[in-house]
C-alpha cells in the first residue's frame, strides 16, 4: 500500500470535466469514492431519493491502460499501481432498495 500523494486526472461520472487532483495513494476506495463525490458536490441520492454509491475505476495495467476496472472496497490507488498522470474515473451506481 502506498501513502504517497499521486497527481491524477479525475473524470466525473457525468462525463464532464477532467480535473487534476492530488490524492493519497493509500486510502481505500470505499472511503475515497464518497469523499471525491462530496468534493465534486455530486447528488448522493437519485431523483426518487434512493441513495447512490460511488466507486473508482482505474487503468488496467494488463491492457496497457486502455481499459479500466473498478477498485475493490479495500483497494487503494497505490495497491492498483496508479501512477502520476493516470486518469481515474468516479463511477456512480444506484443502491438497490
CNS distance restraints for C-alpha pairs under 8 A (distance, minus, plus):
assign (resid   1 and name CA) (resid  25 and name CA) 7.45 0.50 0.50
assign (resid   1 and name CA) (resid  26 and name CA) 5.62 0.50 0.50
assign (resid   1 and name CA) (resid  76 and name CA) 7.14 0.50 0.50
assign (resid   1 and name CA) (resid  78 and name CA) 5.55 0.50 0.50
assign (resid   1 and name CA) (resid  79 and name CA) 5.24 0.50 0.50
assign (resid   2 and name CA) (resid  24 and name CA) 7.82 0.50 0.50
assign (resid   2 and name CA) (resid  25 and name CA) 5.08 0.50 0.50
assign (resid   2 and name CA) (resid  26 and name CA) 4.75 0.50 0.50
assign (resid   2 and name CA) (resid  76 and name CA) 7.98 0.50 0.50
assign (resid   2 and name CA) (resid  77 and name CA) 7.88 0.50 0.50
assign (resid   2 and name CA) (resid  78 and name CA) 4.73 0.50 0.50
assign (resid   2 and name CA) (resid  79 and name CA) 6.88 0.50 0.50
assign (resid   3 and name CA) (resid  24 and name CA) 5.68 0.50 0.50
assign (resid   3 and name CA) (resid  25 and name CA) 5.01 0.50 0.50
assign (resid   3 and name CA) (resid  26 and name CA) 4.31 0.50 0.50
assign (resid   3 and name CA) (resid  27 and name CA) 7.55 0.50 0.50
assign (resid   3 and name CA) (resid  78 and name CA) 7.42 0.50 0.50
assign (resid   4 and name CA) (resid  24 and name CA) 5.67 0.50 0.50
assign (resid   4 and name CA) (resid  25 and name CA) 5.36 0.50 0.50
assign (resid   4 and name CA) (resid  26 and name CA) 7.06 0.50 0.50
assign (resid   4 and name CA) (resid  78 and name CA) 7.93 0.50 0.50
assign (resid   5 and name CA) (resid  22 and name CA) 6.10 0.50 0.50
assign (resid   5 and name CA) (resid  23 and name CA) 5.29 0.50 0.50
assign (resid   5 and name CA) (resid  24 and name CA) 4.30 0.50 0.50
assign (resid   5 and name CA) (resid  25 and name CA) 5.70 0.50 0.50
assign (resid   6 and name CA) (resid  22 and name CA) 5.43 0.50 0.50
assign (resid   6 and name CA) (resid  23 and name CA) 5.32 0.50 0.50
assign (resid   6 and name CA) (resid  24 and name CA) 6.12 0.50 0.50
assign (resid   6 and name CA) (resid  25 and name CA) 6.07 0.50 0.50
assign (resid   6 and name CA) (resid  82 and name CA) 7.94 0.50 0.50
assign (resid   6 and name CA) (resid  83 and name CA) 6.73 0.50 0.50
assign (resid   6 and name CA) (resid  84 and name CA) 5.46 0.50 0.50
assign (resid   7 and name CA) (resid  20 and name CA) 6.75 0.50 0.50
assign (resid   7 and name CA) (resid  21 and name CA) 5.58 0.50 0.50
assign (resid   7 and name CA) (resid  22 and name CA) 4.29 0.50 0.50
assign (resid   7 and name CA) (resid  23 and name CA) 6.42 0.50 0.50
assign (resid   7 and name CA) (resid  83 and name CA) 7.88 0.50 0.50
assign (resid   7 and name CA) (resid  84 and name CA) 5.07 0.50 0.50
assign (resid   7 and name CA) (resid  85 and name CA) 5.99 0.50 0.50
assign (resid   7 and name CA) (resid  86 and name CA) 7.97 0.50 0.50
assign (resid   8 and name CA) (resid  20 and name CA) 5.65 0.50 0.50
assign (resid   8 and name CA) (resid  21 and name CA) 5.60 0.50 0.50
assign (resid   8 and name CA) (resid  22 and name CA) 6.36 0.50 0.50
assign (resid   8 and name CA) (resid  23 and name CA) 7.53 0.50 0.50
assign (resid   8 and name CA) (resid  83 and name CA) 7.50 0.50 0.50
assign (resid   8 and name CA) (resid  84 and name CA) 5.65 0.50 0.50
assign (resid   8 and name CA) (resid  85 and name CA) 4.65 0.50 0.50
assign (resid   8 and name CA) (resid  86 and name CA) 5.16 0.50 0.50
assign (resid   8 and name CA) (resid  87 and name CA) 5.85 0.50 0.50
assign (resid   8 and name CA) (resid  88 and name CA) 6.90 0.50 0.50
assign (resid   9 and name CA) (resid  18 and name CA) 6.04 0.50 0.50
assign (resid   9 and name CA) (resid  19 and name CA) 5.43 0.50 0.50
assign (resid   9 and name CA) (resid  20 and name CA) 4.45 0.50 0.50
assign (resid   9 and name CA) (resid  21 and name CA) 6.27 0.50 0.50
assign (resid   9 and name CA) (resid  85 and name CA) 6.22 0.50 0.50
assign (resid   9 and name CA) (resid  86 and name CA) 6.07 0.50 0.50
assign (resid   9 and name CA) (resid  87 and name CA) 4.51 0.50 0.50
assign (resid   9 and name CA) (resid  88 and name CA) 6.14 0.50 0.50
assign (resid  10 and name CA) (resid  18 and name CA) 5.38 0.50 0.50
assign (resid  10 and name CA) (resid  19 and name CA) 5.10 0.50 0.50
assign (resid  10 and name CA) (resid  20 and name CA) 6.13 0.50 0.50
assign (resid  10 and name CA) (resid  21 and name CA) 6.72 0.50 0.50
assign (resid  10 and name CA) (resid  87 and name CA) 5.86 0.50 0.50
assign (resid  10 and name CA) (resid  88 and name CA) 5.13 0.50 0.50
assign (resid  10 and name CA) (resid  89 and name CA) 5.67 0.50 0.50
assign (resid  10 and name CA) (resid  90 and name CA) 7.17 0.50 0.50
assign (resid  11 and name CA) (resid  15 and name CA) 6.59 0.50 0.50
assign (resid  11 and name CA) (resid  16 and name CA) 7.09 0.50 0.50
assign (resid  11 and name CA) (resid  17 and name CA) 6.41 0.50 0.50
assign (resid  11 and name CA) (resid  18 and name CA) 4.62 0.50 0.50
assign (resid  11 and name CA) (resid  19 and name CA) 6.67 0.50 0.50
assign (resid  11 and name CA) (resid  87 and name CA) 6.96 0.50 0.50
assign (resid  11 and name CA) (resid  88 and name CA) 6.26 0.50 0.50
assign (resid  11 and name CA) (resid  89 and name CA) 4.70 0.50 0.50
assign (resid  11 and name CA) (resid  90 and name CA) 6.28 0.50 0.50
assign (resid  12 and name CA) (resid  16 and name CA) 5.80 0.50 0.50
assign (resid  12 and name CA) (resid  17 and name CA) 6.40 0.50 0.50
assign (resid  12 and name CA) (resid  18 and name CA) 6.67 0.50 0.50
assign (resid  12 and name CA) (resid  89 and name CA) 6.31 0.50 0.50
assign (resid  12 and name CA) (resid  90 and name CA) 5.55 0.50 0.50
assign (resid  12 and name CA) (resid  91 and name CA) 7.59 0.50 0.50
assign (resid  13 and name CA) (resid  89 and name CA) 7.07 0.50 0.50
assign (resid  13 and name CA) (resid  90 and name CA) 5.43 0.50 0.50
assign (resid  13 and name CA) (resid  91 and name CA) 5.23 0.50 0.50
assign (resid  13 and name CA) (resid  92 and name CA) 6.00 0.50 0.50
assign (resid  24 and name CA) (resid  77 and name CA) 7.90 0.50 0.50
assign (resid  25 and name CA) (resid  76 and name CA) 6.14 0.50 0.50
assign (resid  25 and name CA) (resid  77 and name CA) 4.90 0.50 0.50
assign (resid  25 and name CA) (resid  78 and name CA) 4.48 0.50 0.50
assign (resid  25 and name CA) (resid  79 and name CA) 7.78 0.50 0.50
assign (resid  25 and name CA) (resid  82 and name CA) 7.97 0.50 0.50
assign (resid  26 and name CA) (resid  76 and name CA) 5.41 0.50 0.50
assign (resid  26 and name CA) (resid  77 and name CA) 6.63 0.50 0.50
assign (resid  26 and name CA) (resid  78 and name CA) 5.83 0.50 0.50
assign (resid  26 and name CA) (resid  79 and name CA) 7.60 0.50 0.50
assign (resid  27 and name CA) (resid  31 and name CA) 6.80 0.50 0.50
assign (resid  27 and name CA) (resid  32 and name CA) 6.19 0.50 0.50
assign (resid  27 and name CA) (resid  75 and name CA) 7.98 0.50 0.50
assign (resid  27 and name CA) (resid  76 and name CA) 5.39 0.50 0.50
assign (resid  27 and name CA) (resid  77 and name CA) 7.40 0.50 0.50
assign (resid  28 and name CA) (resid  32 and name CA) 6.18 0.50 0.50
assign (resid  28 and name CA) (resid  73 and name CA) 6.33 0.50 0.50
assign (resid  28 and name CA) (resid  74 and name CA) 4.91 0.50 0.50
assign (resid  28 and name CA) (resid  75 and name CA) 5.18 0.50 0.50
assign (resid  28 and name CA) (resid  76 and name CA) 4.49 0.50 0.50
assign (resid  28 and name CA) (resid  77 and name CA) 7.75 0.50 0.50
assign (resid  29 and name CA) (resid  33 and name CA) 5.62 0.50 0.50
assign (resid  29 and name CA) (resid  55 and name CA) 6.96 0.50 0.50
assign (resid  29 and name CA) (resid  56 and name CA) 6.52 0.50 0.50
assign (resid  29 and name CA) (resid  71 and name CA) 6.53 0.50 0.50
assign (resid  29 and name CA) (resid  72 and name CA) 6.95 0.50 0.50
assign (resid  29 and name CA) (resid  73 and name CA) 5.22 0.50 0.50
assign (resid  29 and name CA) (resid  74 and name CA) 6.21 0.50 0.50
assign (resid  29 and name CA) (resid  75 and name CA) 5.83 0.50 0.50
assign (resid  29 and name CA) (resid  76 and name CA) 5.50 0.50 0.50
assign (resid  29 and name CA) (resid  77 and name CA) 7.60 0.50 0.50
assign (resid  30 and name CA) (resid  34 and name CA) 7.21 0.50 0.50
assign (resid  30 and name CA) (resid  55 and name CA) 7.35 0.50 0.50
assign (resid  30 and name CA) (resid  72 and name CA) 7.89 0.50 0.50
assign (resid  30 and name CA) (resid  73 and name CA) 4.56 0.50 0.50
assign (resid  30 and name CA) (resid  74 and name CA) 6.48 0.50 0.50
assign (resid  31 and name CA) (resid  35 and name CA) 6.38 0.50 0.50
assign (resid  32 and name CA) (resid  36 and name CA) 6.14 0.50 0.50
assign (resid  33 and name CA) (resid  37 and name CA) 6.21 0.50 0.50
assign (resid  33 and name CA) (resid  54 and name CA) 5.49 0.50 0.50
assign (resid  33 and name CA) (resid  55 and name CA) 5.34 0.50 0.50
assign (resid  33 and name CA) (resid  56 and name CA) 6.00 0.50 0.50
assign (resid  33 and name CA) (resid  90 and name CA) 6.81 0.50 0.50
assign (resid  34 and name CA) (resid  38 and name CA) 6.17 0.50 0.50
assign (resid  34 and name CA) (resid  53 and name CA) 7.58 0.50 0.50
assign (resid  34 and name CA) (resid  54 and name CA) 5.97 0.50 0.50
assign (resid  34 and name CA) (resid  55 and name CA) 7.82 0.50 0.50
assign (resid  35 and name CA) (resid  39 and name CA) 6.22 0.50 0.50
assign (resid  36 and name CA) (resid  40 and name CA) 6.14 0.50 0.50
assign (resid  36 and name CA) (resid  90 and name CA) 7.82 0.50 0.50
assign (resid  37 and name CA) (resid  41 and name CA) 6.17 0.50 0.50
assign (resid  37 and name CA) (resid  42 and name CA) 5.26 0.50 0.50
assign (resid  37 and name CA) (resid  43 and name CA) 8.00 0.50 0.50
assign (resid  37 and name CA) (resid  44 and name CA) 7.87 0.50 0.50
assign (resid  37 and name CA) (resid  54 and name CA) 7.07 0.50 0.50
assign (resid  37 and name CA) (resid  90 and name CA) 7.61 0.50 0.50
assign (resid  38 and name CA) (resid  42 and name CA) 5.92 0.50 0.50
assign (resid  38 and name CA) (resid  44 and name CA) 7.92 0.50 0.50
assign (resid  43 and name CA) (resid  52 and name CA) 7.91 0.50 0.50
assign (resid  44 and name CA) (resid  51 and name CA) 5.93 0.50 0.50
assign (resid  44 and name CA) (resid  52 and name CA) 5.36 0.50 0.50
assign (resid  44 and name CA) (resid  53 and name CA) 7.56 0.50 0.50
assign (resid  45 and name CA) (resid  49 and name CA) 5.18 0.50 0.50
assign (resid  45 and name CA) (resid  50 and name CA) 5.14 0.50 0.50
assign (resid  45 and name CA) (resid  51 and name CA) 4.23 0.50 0.50
assign (resid  45 and name CA) (resid  52 and name CA) 5.16 0.50 0.50
assign (resid  46 and name CA) (resid  50 and name CA) 5.35 0.50 0.50
assign (resid  46 and name CA) (resid  51 and name CA) 6.40 0.50 0.50
assign (resid  46 and name CA) (resid  52 and name CA) 6.54 0.50 0.50
assign (resid  46 and name CA) (resid  94 and name CA) 7.70 0.50 0.50
assign (resid  50 and name CA) (resid  94 and name CA) 7.42 0.50 0.50
assign (resid  50 and name CA) (resid  95 and name CA) 7.15 0.50 0.50
assign (resid  50 and name CA) (resid  97 and name CA) 7.20 0.50 0.50
assign (resid  51 and name CA) (resid  94 and name CA) 6.57 0.50 0.50
assign (resid  51 and name CA) (resid  95 and name CA) 5.93 0.50 0.50
assign (resid  52 and name CA) (resid  92 and name CA) 6.72 0.50 0.50
assign (resid  52 and name CA) (resid  93 and name CA) 5.65 0.50 0.50
assign (resid  52 and name CA) (resid  94 and name CA) 4.60 0.50 0.50
assign (resid  52 and name CA) (resid  95 and name CA) 5.59 0.50 0.50
assign (resid  53 and name CA) (resid  92 and name CA) 5.91 0.50 0.50
assign (resid  53 and name CA) (resid  93 and name CA) 4.96 0.50 0.50
assign (resid  53 and name CA) (resid  94 and name CA) 5.86 0.50 0.50
assign (resid  53 and name CA) (resid  95 and name CA) 6.12 0.50 0.50
assign (resid  54 and name CA) (resid  90 and name CA) 6.56 0.50 0.50
assign (resid  54 and name CA) (resid  91 and name CA) 5.48 0.50 0.50
assign (resid  54 and name CA) (resid  92 and name CA) 4.62 0.50 0.50
assign (resid  54 and name CA) (resid  93 and name CA) 5.93 0.50 0.50
assign (resid  55 and name CA) (resid  70 and name CA) 6.74 0.50 0.50
assign (resid  55 and name CA) (resid  71 and name CA) 7.17 0.50 0.50
assign (resid  55 and name CA) (resid  90 and name CA) 5.88 0.50 0.50
assign (resid  55 and name CA) (resid  91 and name CA) 5.09 0.50 0.50
assign (resid  55 and name CA) (resid  92 and name CA) 6.52 0.50 0.50
assign (resid  55 and name CA) (resid  93 and name CA) 7.64 0.50 0.50
assign (resid  56 and name CA) (resid  70 and name CA) 5.66 0.50 0.50
assign (resid  56 and name CA) (resid  71 and name CA) 5.82 0.50 0.50
assign (resid  56 and name CA) (resid  88 and name CA) 6.84 0.50 0.50
assign (resid  56 and name CA) (resid  89 and name CA) 5.64 0.50 0.50
assign (resid  56 and name CA) (resid  90 and name CA) 4.87 0.50 0.50
assign (resid  56 and name CA) (resid  91 and name CA) 5.89 0.50 0.50
assign (resid  57 and name CA) (resid  68 and name CA) 5.81 0.50 0.50
assign (resid  57 and name CA) (resid  69 and name CA) 5.13 0.50 0.50
assign (resid  57 and name CA) (resid  70 and name CA) 4.30 0.50 0.50
assign (resid  57 and name CA) (resid  71 and name CA) 6.06 0.50 0.50
assign (resid  57 and name CA) (resid  88 and name CA) 5.72 0.50 0.50
assign (resid  57 and name CA) (resid  89 and name CA) 4.94 0.50 0.50
assign (resid  57 and name CA) (resid  90 and name CA) 6.41 0.50 0.50
assign (resid  57 and name CA) (resid  91 and name CA) 6.77 0.50 0.50
assign (resid  58 and name CA) (resid  68 and name CA) 5.07 0.50 0.50
assign (resid  58 and name CA) (resid  69 and name CA) 5.61 0.50 0.50
assign (resid  58 and name CA) (resid  70 and name CA) 6.52 0.50 0.50
assign (resid  58 and name CA) (resid  71 and name CA) 7.04 0.50 0.50
assign (resid  58 and name CA) (resid  77 and name CA) 7.81 0.50 0.50
assign (resid  58 and name CA) (resid  80 and name CA) 7.58 0.50 0.50
assign (resid  58 and name CA) (resid  82 and name CA) 7.15 0.50 0.50
assign (resid  58 and name CA) (resid  87 and name CA) 7.00 0.50 0.50
assign (resid  58 and name CA) (resid  88 and name CA) 4.86 0.50 0.50
assign (resid  58 and name CA) (resid  89 and name CA) 6.56 0.50 0.50
assign (resid  59 and name CA) (resid  64 and name CA) 8.00 0.50 0.50
assign (resid  59 and name CA) (resid  65 and name CA) 4.61 0.50 0.50
assign (resid  59 and name CA) (resid  66 and name CA) 6.80 0.50 0.50
assign (resid  59 and name CA) (resid  67 and name CA) 5.88 0.50 0.50
assign (resid  59 and name CA) (resid  68 and name CA) 4.36 0.50 0.50
assign (resid  59 and name CA) (resid  69 and name CA) 6.58 0.50 0.50
assign (resid  59 and name CA) (resid  82 and name CA) 7.28 0.50 0.50
assign (resid  59 and name CA) (resid  86 and name CA) 7.33 0.50 0.50
assign (resid  59 and name CA) (resid  87 and name CA) 7.14 0.50 0.50
assign (resid  59 and name CA) (resid  88 and name CA) 7.00 0.50 0.50
assign (resid  60 and name CA) (resid  64 and name CA) 6.71 0.50 0.50
assign (resid  60 and name CA) (resid  65 and name CA) 4.96 0.50 0.50
assign (resid  60 and name CA) (resid  66 and name CA) 7.06 0.50 0.50
assign (resid  60 and name CA) (resid  67 and name CA) 5.57 0.50 0.50
assign (resid  60 and name CA) (resid  68 and name CA) 5.09 0.50 0.50
assign (resid  60 and name CA) (resid  69 and name CA) 6.19 0.50 0.50
assign (resid  61 and name CA) (resid  65 and name CA) 5.01 0.50 0.50
assign (resid  61 and name CA) (resid  81 and name CA) 7.86 0.50 0.50
assign (resid  63 and name CA) (resid  67 and name CA) 6.03 0.50 0.50
assign (resid  71 and name CA) (resid  75 and name CA) 5.86 0.50 0.50
assign (resid  71 and name CA) (resid  76 and name CA) 7.39 0.50 0.50
assign (resid  71 and name CA) (resid  80 and name CA) 7.67 0.50 0.50
assign (resid  75 and name CA) (resid  79 and name CA) 5.95 0.50 0.50
assign (resid  75 and name CA) (resid  80 and name CA) 7.07 0.50 0.50
assign (resid  76 and name CA) (resid  80 and name CA) 6.37 0.50 0.50
assign (resid  77 and name CA) (resid  81 and name CA) 6.38 0.50 0.50
assign (resid  77 and name CA) (resid  82 and name CA) 5.32 0.50 0.50
assign (resid  78 and name CA) (resid  82 and name CA) 5.81 0.50 0.50
assign (resid  82 and name CA) (resid  86 and name CA) 6.47 0.50 0.50
